[in-house]
Amino acid sequence: MNEDMMTEQERTLTDPEAGQEGRGRGVFQIHTLGCQMNVHDSERIAGVLKSQGYVPATEEQELDHDVDLIVMNTCAVRENAAERMYGTIGLWAQMKRERPNLQIAVGGCMAQLDRERIAEKAPWVDAVFGTKNIEDLPALLDQARREGRAQVRVKELLDQFPSQLPAVRGSRISSWVAISVGCNNTCTFCIVPTTRGKERDRRPGDVLAEVRRCVDEGAKEVTLLGQNVNSYGYGVGDRYAFSKLLRACGEVEGLERVRFTSPHPAAFTDDVIEAMAQTPNVMHQLHFPLQSGSDRILRAMRRSYRSAKFLDILARIREAMPDAQISTDIIVGFPGETEEDFQRTLDIVEQARFSSAFTFIYSPRPGTPAAAMEQVPREVSQERFERLVALQESITAQELKKFEGCDVEVMVTGTTGRKDEQTHRVTGRERTGVLVHVGVPEGMPTPQVGDFVTATVTHAGKHNLIADPDPAKGQTYAIRH
């Protein structure tokens, strides 16, 4: 899972009730770094605070720094995670000097790892909490006020799933639903098992109950979350649990779209492919992390598949769902990677025809086995990275070009692109997850958030689609509420 899969608006937590309750116990804002799981956790942090009398900040209050509490929910996956965290809370120190009663809290994966160092290096922070004790934040803030010093509480064991906590949903029409937490894999580059712990699954009945609650509250789309979402049920010996869950989501009345992230290739079985293909509201969108095209590097990464198996699974997915949009993750410059290894990655990317790829130059994470391996020189990794990005950008453009002249159904999300106000377009994602900006033809009604617009794609951009249909030319523009 990674943060690049979301637009900035999709990562932003908003509350339509913000500012309607005065200041309560304090006005708060949450700054989220990281992946979809972090965004999900931020919704729970907001829910816990709101349940204890805190009030979400309005956009105006955030811009004016008119807040009583700032919470940073951190990520630890990338090399610059610590720099981003310390840099941002360093800026907040000045805000605290100007407003002595302002409280600052740091939670999430980086807090789980760096707990004591945060309190030592940033003494203006009032509370540090981990991924497994979100519910403790209000008590930590109270104790910090009483004692006048930072409170640090980071649990190693999970008492309850974050999904059991109250939530302030970032969107009224799209909801994150976690089905598991943690990871049982031992990838040599990854810090997630340390920060999130061993994999634990929620009961299917609890997951479906939350999905139904989301729909009852207005959601038309849910995204099922897990570090290895398709190994759901393996811990209790049910290797069909995830496919059964997908099919059960197909029976939830009013649920228009189901997505999930991120699956592990080794657990992507035929029953999951069949469930995706046969369940009408499960979208044909898939994030499928390759990491490397070299079998030698995959072994060094401790990835439990090889390139031939990856391509075989990909072929079966495309046979069942020819329209599937498949993205991936690739690490460049993993310790020991040779030019031959990298060329194999380029070869796989050429064959796989990913719709997009989130590419990263390897960065050592302290505490992981790969950090102790012989590192590839940065300039070598950078040059390879640029070649890979150029190749994937070309493939992405070619794949998006195929949409031109086709009709797509877009769910309007309430997010807008940078130029949408000037162009009178609305924004959303089509069924396979591609971002689309839809122009409203003159004299035609403007769709609202949560509406579905079927429109003819008129132009393919570098990373999104433009649909400016002209009904007079026979192009489609239709709204479904």
C-alpha positions in Angstrom: 0.0 0.0 0.0 1.3 3.5 -0.7 0.2 7.1 -0.6 0.7 7.8 -4.3 -2.4 5.9 -5.1 -4.6 8.7 -3.8 -5.1 12.3 -4.9 -4.4 15.0 -2.3 -8.2 15.5 -1.9 -8.7 11.8 -1.2 -6.1 12.0 1.5 -7.7 15.0 3.2 -10.0 14.5 6.1 -13.0 16.8 6.0 -16.1 16.9 8.3 -19.3 18.6 7.1 -20.1 19.3 10.8 -16.8 21.2 11.4 -17.3 24.5 13.2 -20.9 23.8 14.1 -20.3 23.1 17.8 -18.2 26.1 19.0 -14.8 25.0 20.3 -15.8 22.2 22.7 -12.8 20.8 24.5 -10.6 22.2 21.7 -10.6 22.6 17.9 -8.4 20.0 16.2 -6.9 19.2 12.8 -5.1 16.1 11.6 -2.2 16.0 9.3 -1.9 12.6 7.6 1.3 11.1 6.0 1.3 7.7 4.3 -1.0 5.1 2.8 -4.7 4.4 2.8 -4.4 2.6 6.1 -3.1 5.8 7.7 -6.0 7.7 6.2 -8.3 5.1 7.7 -6.6 5.5 11.1 -6.9 9.3 10.9 -10.7 8.9 10.5 -10.6 6.9 13.7 -8.4 9.5 15.5 -10.9 12.1 14.5 -13.8 9.9 15.7 -12.2 9.3 19.1 -11.5 13.1 19.6 -14.9 14.1 18.5 -16.5 11.5 20.9 -14.6 13.2 23.7 -15.9 16.7 23.0 -13.2 18.0 20.6 -14.4 19.8 17.5 -12.9 19.4 13.9 -11.4 22.6 12.5 -13.0 24.2 9.5 -10.9 24.9 6.4 -10.7 28.6 7.4 -9.5 27.7 11.0 -6.8 25.5 9.6 -5.6 28.2 7.2 -5.6 30.7 10.1 -3.9 28.3 12.5 -6.9 28.9 14.8 -6.7 25.4 16.4 -6.1 24.0 19.9 -4.7 20.6 18.8 -2.7 19.4 15.9 -2.3 15.6 15.4 0.3 14.2 13.0 -0.4 10.6 11.8 3.0 9.5 10.5 4.4 7.0 8.0 7.7 5.0 8.3 7.9 3.4 4.9 10.2 5.8 3.0 13.6 7.1 3.8 12.5 10.7 4.2 9.6 9.7 6.6 11.6 10.9 9.6 12.7 14.1 7.8 9.1 14.9 6.8 7.9 14.3 10.3 10.5 16.3 12.2 10.5 19.0 9.6 6.7 19.5 10.0 6.6 19.4 13.8 9.5 21.8 13.8 7.4 24.3 12.0 4.6 23.7 14.5 7.0 24.6 17.4 6.7 28.3 16.2 2.9 28.0 16.3 3.1 26.7 19.9 5.4 29.6 20.9 2.7 32.0 19.6 -0.1 29.9 21.2 1.2 28.3 24.4 -2.0 26.4 25.0 -1.8 24.6 21.6 -1.2 20.9 22.0 0.7 18.7 19.5 0.3 15.0 19.2 2.3 12.5 17.0 0.9 9.0 16.2 1.2 6.3 13.6 4.0 4.2 12.3 6.9 6.6 12.9 5.6 7.1 16.5 5.5 3.3 17.0 9.2 3.2 16.0 10.7 6.4 17.3 8.6 7.0 20.4 11.2 8.2 22.9 13.3 10.0 20.3 10.3 12.2 19.3 9.7 13.3 22.9 13.4 14.0 23.3 14.1 15.7 20.0 10.8 17.6 20.0 10.0 18.5 23.6 7.1 20.8 22.4 5.2 17.6 21.5 2.5 16.8 24.1 1.6 13.2 23.3 3.1 10.3 21.3 0.9 7.3 20.6 1.2 4.2 18.3 -0.8 2.4 15.7 -2.3 0.1 18.4 -3.6 2.7 20.9 -5.4 5.4 19.1 -8.1 5.4 21.8 -5.6 6.6 24.4 -5.0 10.0 22.8 -7.6 12.1 24.8 -6.3 10.7 28.1 -2.7 11.4 27.1 -3.6 15.0 26.2 -5.3 15.5 29.6 -2.3 14.1 31.4 0.1 16.3 29.4 -1.9 19.4 30.5 -1.7 18.3 34.2 2.0 17.4 34.2 3.3 19.9 31.7 5.4 17.3 29.9 5.2 14.9 27.0 3.2 11.7 27.5 4.4 8.6 25.5 2.2 5.5 25.3 2.9 2.9 22.6 1.3 -0.5 22.8 3.0 -3.5 21.2 -0.1 -5.7 21.3 -3.4 -4.9 19.6 -6.4 -4.8 22.0 -9.0 -3.8 19.5 -9.2 -3.1 15.8 -9.1 0.6 14.9 -12.3 -0.1 13.0 -14.1 -0.7 16.3 -13.5 3.0 17.3 -15.8 5.8 16.3 -14.9 7.5 13.0 -15.2 10.8 11.2 -15.4 9.7 7.5 -13.4 11.8 5.1 -16.0 11.3 2.4 -19.7 10.7 2.7 -19.8 8.6 -0.5 -16.5 6.6 -0.4 -15.5 4.7 2.7 -12.4 2.8 3.8 -13.1 -0.5 5.6 -10.2 -2.4 7.1 -10.5 -6.1 7.0 -7.2 -6.9 8.7 -4.2 -5.3 10.3 -0.5 -6.2 10.3 1.6 -8.5 8.1 3.0 -12.0 8.4 5.5 -11.7 5.5 9.2 -11.1 6.0 10.1 -8.9 3.0 13.7 -7.8 3.8 13.0 -4.1 2.8 9.8 -3.6 4.7 9.2 -2.1 8.2 5.4 -2.7 8.3 5.6 -5.9 10.4 7.5 -3.9 13.0 5.1 -1.0 13.1 1.8 -2.8 12.5 2.6 -6.3 14.0 1.4 -9.7 13.0 -1.6 -10.1 10.7 -4.9 -10.2 12.4 -8.3 -10.5 10.6 -11.6 -9.1 11.6 -14.6 -11.4 11.6 -16.5 -11.4 8.2 -19.7 -10.5 10.0 -18.1 -7.5 11.6 -16.7 -6.4 8.2 -20.0 -6.7 6.4 -21.8 -5.0 9.3 -19.5 -2.0 8.8 -20.0 -2.1 5.1 -23.7 -2.0 5.5 -23.4 0.9 8.0 -21.4 2.9 5.5 -24.0 2.3 2.9 -26.8 3.3 5.3 -24.9 6.5 6.0 -24.7 7.4 2.3 -21.6 5.6 1.0 -21.8 4.2 -2.6 -18.3 2.8 -2.7 -16.1 1.0 -0.2 -12.5 0.1 -0.4 -11.4 -3.0 1.6 -8.0 -2.5 3.3 -5.3 -4.8 4.5 -1.5 -5.0 4.3 -2.0 -8.3 2.4 -5.7 -8.0 1.8 -6.1 -11.3 -0.1 -4.5 -13.4 2.6 -7.6 -12.6 4.7 -8.7 -15.8 6.4 -5.4 -17.7 6.0 -4.8 -17.4 9.8 -7.8 -19.6 10.5 -7.2 -22.0 7.6 -9.9 -20.5 5.2 -8.1 -19.8 1.9 -11.4 -18.8 0.3 -12.4 -16.2 2.9 -11.4 -13.2 0.8 -13.3 -14.4 -2.3 -16.3 -15.2 -0.2 -16.1 -11.7 1.3 -16.0 -10.1 -2.1 -19.1 -12.1 -3.2 -20.9 -11.1 0.1 -20.2 -7.4 -0.7 -22.0 -8.0 -4.0 -25.2 -8.7 -2.0 -25.2 -5.5 -0.1 -28.1 -3.4 -1.4 -27.1 0.1 -2.4 -23.4 -0.6 -2.6 -22.4 0.4 -6.1 -18.6 -0.1 -6.1 -16.2 -2.3 -4.2 -12.4 -1.9 -4.4 -9.6 -3.4 -2.4 -5.9 -2.8 -1.7 -3.2 -4.2 -1.6 -3.1 -7.8 -2.6 0.0 -10.0 -2.5 0.7 -11.8 -5.8 1.5 -15.1 -4.0 -2.1 -15.2 -2.6 -3.9 -14.1 -5.7 -5.7 -17.3 -6.4 -8.2 -18.3 -9.1 -11.2 -18.0 -6.7 -10.3 -14.4 -6.1 -10.1 -13.7 -9.9 -13.5 -15.4 -10.3 -15.1 -13.4 -7.5 -13.8 -10.2 -9.1 -15.0 -11.1 -12.5 -18.4 -12.5 -11.4 -19.4 -9.9 -8.8 -20.9 -6.9 -10.6 -20.1 -4.3 -8.0 -16.4 -5.4 -7.6 -14.4 -3.0 -9.8 -11.8 -4.3 -12.2 -9.1 -2.3 -10.6 -6.1 -4.0 -9.1 -2.9 -2.8 -7.5 -0.5 -5.7 -7.9 3.0 -5.1 -6.5 5.8 -6.5 -8.6 8.8 -4.9 -6.7 11.4 -6.4 -9.2 11.4 -8.4 -12.4 14.6 -10.2 -11.4 14.1 -13.6 -9.7 17.5 -13.2 -8.0 16.4 -9.9 -6.5 12.9 -11.3 -5.6 14.7 -14.0 -3.6 16.9 -11.4 -1.8 13.7 -9.4 -1.0 12.1 -12.6 0.3 9.1 -12.2 -2.0 7.3 -15.6 -2.3 6.8 -15.6 -6.0 9.0 -15.4 -9.1 8.5 -13.4 -12.3 7.0 -16.3 -14.3 4.4 -16.8 -11.7 3.6 -13.1 -11.5 3.1 -12.9 -15.3 1.0 -16.1 -15.2 -1.4 -14.7 -12.6 -1.5 -11.4 -14.6 -2.5 -13.3 -17.7 -5.3 -15.1 -15.9 -6.6 -11.8 -14.5 -6.7 -10.3 -18.0 -8.3 -13.3 -19.5 -11.1 -13.0 -16.9 -11.3 -9.2 -17.0 -9.9 -7.8 -20.2 -10.8 -4.2 -19.1 -8.8 -4.5 -15.8 -6.6 -1.5 -14.9 -3.6 -3.0 -13.1 -1.0 -0.8 -11.3 2.1 -1.9 -9.5 5.0 -1.0 -7.1 8.6 -1.3 -8.2 11.8 -0.8 -6.2 14.9 0.3 -8.1 18.4 -0.2 -6.8 17.7 -2.8 -4.2 20.9 -4.0 -2.6 22.9 -6.1 -5.0 20.8 -5.2 -8.1 22.9 -5.4 -11.3 22.2 -3.9 -14.7 21.1 -7.4 -15.8 18.6 -7.5 -12.9 17.3 -4.1 -13.7 17.0 -5.0 -17.4 14.8 -7.9 -16.4 12.5 -5.4 -14.6 12.3 -3.3 -17.7 11.4 -6.5 -19.7 8.6 -7.4 -17.3 7.2 -3.9 -17.3 7.1 -4.1 -21.2 5.3 -7.4 -21.0 2.9 -6.5 -18.2 1.6 -3.2 -19.6 0.7 -1.7 -16.2 -1.7 1.2 -16.2 0.7 2.9 -13.8 3.6 2.1 -11.6 4.6 3.6 -8.3 8.4 3.5 -8.6 10.8 4.1 -5.7 14.6 4.2 -5.3 15.4 1.8 -2.6 16.1 3.4 0.8 17.3 1.4 3.8 14.9 1.3 6.7 16.7 0.8 10.0 15.9 -2.5 11.5 15.3 -4.3 8.2 17.6 -7.0 6.9 18.1 -5.2 3.6 19.6 -2.2 5.4 22.6 -4.3 6.3 23.2 -5.5 2.7 25.7 -3.9 0.2 23.9 -0.8 -1.2 23.8 0.2 -4.9 25.4 3.7 -5.5 22.8 6.4 -5.5 23.7 7.8 -8.9 23.3 4.3 -10.4 19.9 3.9 -8.8 18.8 7.3 -10.0 19.8 6.7 -13.6 17.9 3.4 -13.6 14.9 5.0 -11.9 14.7 7.6 -14.7 14.8 5.0 -17.4 12.0 3.0 -15.7 9.9 6.1 -15.2 10.3 7.1 -18.9 9.2 3.6 -20.0 6.2 3.4 -17.7 5.1 7.0 -18.6 5.1 5.9 -22.3 3.0 2.8 -21.5 0.6 4.7 -19.3 0.0 7.2 -22.1 -0.6 4.4 -24.6 -3.0 2.7 -22.3 -5.0 5.9 -21.5 -5.2 6.7 -25.2 -7.4 3.5 -25.6 -10.1 5.3 -23.6 -10.6 8.1 -26.2 -14.0 7.9 -27.9 -15.3 5.4 -25.3 -18.0 6.0 -22.8 -17.1 5.8 -19.1 -19.2 5.9 -16.0 -17.7 8.3 -13.4 -18.8 8.6 -9.8 -18.5 12.3 -8.9 -16.5 12.5 -5.7 -16.7 16.1 -4.7 -13.0 16.6 -5.5 -11.9 19.0 -8.1 -8.8 19.3 -10.2 -6.7 22.4 -10.2 -8.5 23.9 -13.3 -12.0 22.5 -12.8 -13.5 25.7 -11.6 -12.4 27.5 -14.7 -13.3 24.7 -17.1 -16.7 23.9 -15.4 -15.7 20.3 -15.0 -16.5 17.8 -12.3 -14.1 15.1 -11.2 -14.3 11.5 -10.2 -13.1 8.0 -11.0 -14.5 5.7 -13.7 -15.1 2.0 -12.8 -11.5 0.8 -13.2 -10.2 3.6 -11.1 -8.9 6.1 -13.6 -9.3 9.8 -12.6 -11.7 11.6 -15.0 -12.5 15.3 -15.4 -16.0 15.6 -17.0 -17.1 18.8 -18.7 -20.8 19.8 -18.4 -22.2 20.6 -21.8 -23.9 24.0 -22.1 -27.5 23.8 -21.0 -27.1 20.4 -19.3 -27.5 19.8 -15.6 -24.4 19.7 -13.4 -24.0 16.5 -11.5 -23.7 16.5 -7.7 -21.4 14.6 -5.4 -22.4 10.9 -5.4 -24.0 11.1 -8.9 -22.9 8.9 -11.7 -22.1 10.5 -15.0 -21.7 8.5 -18.2 -19.6 10.6 -20.7 -17.6 10.1 -23.8 -13.8 10.5 -23.3 -12.5 13.2 -25.6 -8.8 13.4 -24.5 -6.3 11.3 -22.6 -3.9 13.2 -20.4 -0.7 11.9 -18.9 -2.4 10.5 -15.8 -6.1 11.1 -16.2 -8.9 11.4 -18.8 -10.8 14.4 -20.0 -14.5 14.0 -21.1 -15.9 17.1 -22.7 -18.8 15.5 -24.6 -20.8 17.3 -27.3 -24.2 15.7 -27.5 -24.8 17.4 -30.9 -22.0 15.2 -32.2 -23.6 12.1 -30.8 -21.3 12.0 -27.8 -22.7 10.8 -24.4 -23.6 12.8 -21.4 -26.0 11.2 -18.9 -26.5 11.5 -15.2 -27.7 8.8 -12.8 -28.5 9.7 -9.2 
